[in-house]
Amino acid sequence: KSHDKPMTPLRHAMIQKMQTGILPRTLDTYQYWVSQIAEYYHCCPSKLSDQQINDYLLVELIRKR
């Protein structure tokens, strides 16, 4: 699971901003997908462009069909 990985500053900031009013399972899901996109591009998610994120989501939608 993504919450078993060491806490990076980016991940910590994301959790801090999202904790209020969000269900723990939803937060886990968001963390999972952020870690997946980081693994896909082999870089920190904060360095990705909007186009890279959109391309990844499109790849995932096609793969899930």
N, C-alpha and C positions, 0 to 999 in steps of 0.2 A: 504494500500500500504506500501511497505517496507520503502519508504522515509518519512512516517509519524512516524516512530519509532525514539527513541532517538539515537543520533549519538554516536556510540562507537569508540574508537581509531582505532580499526581494520577496521571498515567501512570507517572512515574518510581517512585512509591511502589508502585503495582500491580505493576510489573515486579520491583522489589526483593523484594516479598513472595512472588511466584510463581516466581521463578527456580529455587529449590531443588527438585529432583525433578520438574520439568516439562519436557517436550520443547519445543524452540524453536518447532516448528510449532503446538503447542497454545497457547503463549503468543501467537503471532501471531494465531491464531484468536480468542482472548479479546480481544486489543487491537482487532481488526477490529470485533467486535460491540459493544464499549464505544463505539467511535467512531461506529458506526451509530446507536446509541440516542441519543447526544449530538446527532448531526445531526437525527434525527427530532424531538427535543424542543427543539432549538436552545438547549441549556443544558448546563452541566457535569453529568456523570453523578452526581457526589456530591450534587447538589441534587434528584435524583429520588426520589420515594417508591416504596415497594415496589409500590404499586398501579400506578403509571406503568410500572414495569418489567414487571410481569405483563401489563398491557394491551399493551405493545409486543410482548412474546413471543407473545401470542395473535394479534395482527395478523400477525406474521411466519409463524406456523404456518398460519393461514388462507390467507395469500398463497402459501405454498409448496405448498398442496394442489392 
